[in-house]
Amino acid sequence: MKRDSLAPAKGDSAAHWRRYRLSNLMLTALLIGGHLWAVVVSFLAAFVLRRFLGEQGLFFSPLRPELGFFLGYWPIVILWPLIFWRGGLYLGAWLEPEEELRRILEGTTIASLLVIASTFLTQTGPEFSRPILAGWWMLCLILVPLHHAGIKHLFRSLHLGRPTVIVGEAGPAQEVIAALRRKRFMALDPVAVFTDDNGRSPDQMDGVPVAGEIEHAQQWADERRIDTVLIVRPDLPNAELVRITDYFGARFRHVYVIPDLSGMSTAETDIRNIEGTLTLEVRKNLLLRRNQVFKRILDLLVTLILAVLAAPIMFVIGLALALERQGSVMFGHRRIGKDGQSFVAWKFRTMVRDADEVLARALAGDQQLQAEWAASQKLLNDPRLTPIGRLLRRLSMDELPQIWNILRGEMSLVGPRPIVAHEIEKYGEAFQLYTQVLPGLTGLWQVSGRSMVSYPVRVRLDSYYVRNWSIWLDLVIIIRTFVVVLSGTGAY
């Protein structure tokens, strides 16, 4: 079969392009509508709450705000989508979740400050209720991101990325295509691959046809009105990479280049220019002392609230485990923490007595189970778990006692998964990075598939977290943790 016959027809590519434009416009319209709806609902909720509290005598101000007065200023809600548009949140935005969250919260705060400033400029400040404005802002900080995430979640199966030609080496190109396919929201949608492997590459890569050699990419794309190319050549020396980038830069409107910088991201790098030389400033956010102090303060505030809310649940769990009569309610296990120091991580007991013997008998003579255990140190149908223990594992409630570890400063609310001594060799060189921060009660591994994720991917996720930490990434992980726990995804 000729490779050209595998390539999408011109009409198919044109239709793909039209669907891409339409899906972007539909998504943008839905996001703008969702943002406006969230802003209006936030205001109405703040207004009703202020009136209710005022009627209960909880506010001493004699002001009794009237809804009609506020509704006269309804056009001001346009500030939110305008600021979000300026912040690049619409029309095919290519942003990580933590960056989206940062821009939404910052944009919401700016819009709220502009509303407050306008009341002074128009001399209507005395008529406005400050509790309503403050409540409006705080509710927007919650409802606007939730609407944004909800709309994108519902729309993701219909959204198309920008039609893109992939050029480069077969192996890395296939990895990049797989990574693009895994994204919750595709920014780029590969439609064809061009390699220089002289026919040795497969006919397709993850459903994307290999349409020919690299020199044919530009003509093929011109015929199909494709204006985006992704260059995947991490093997090339700098001079050759610059040459090929200039070549495609003169022929494509959008050119993306993937250098050999795996594991790094825009969250930890700034682009600098030294007399025409591209320079990346690499930051290690979580290794800065001020960020560690800030993260510790956040840990204490959130964990104290979590401890109060979880106390009744923990009491019920402890009582149920005591009635099960399988041993002590709590279980302490040695884990490796910051600076390589070991500590006891506490959990609710989830296993039967003599669990090690039960595991040894289960693994004996069963090669399939042995392979499953060797791969992840977990079993899908673990014979050691009690009925209550299995439920606790599924809901991740067995780890609630680690609140104590967080308060003691041995763990963080969010961080790499705490490991045991025999797992050190599996981390390899990444272990040094792991020991520079506190392990976490939750983390990227827990919200990315949990036990369904292979061990090398766990290591890569932990390393990514340390390199790319931000308060926004922590907030995204915490939110996704609740979603994953409630759905039970990957838990066993």
Secondary structure by P-SEA (a helix, b strand, c coil): cccccccccaaaaaaaaaaaaaaaaaaaaaaaaaaaaaaaaaaaaaaaaaaaaaaacccccccccccccccccccccaaaaaaaaaacccccccccaaaaaaaaaaaaaaaaaaaaaaaaaacccccccaaaaaaaaaaaacaaaaaaaaaaaaacccccccbbbbbccaaaaaaaaaaaaacccccbbbcccccccccccccccccccccccccaaaaaaaaacccbbbbccccccaaaaaaaaaaaaacccbbbbbccccccccccbbbbbcccbbbbbcccccccaaaaaaaaaaaaaaaaaaaaaaaaaaaaaaaaaaaacccccbbbbbbbccccbbbbbbbccccccaaaaaaaaaacccaaaaaaaaacccccccccccaaaaaaaaaccccccaaaaaaaccccccccccccccccccccccccccccbbbcccccccccccccccaaaaaaaaaaaaacccaaaaaaaaaaaaaaaaaccccc
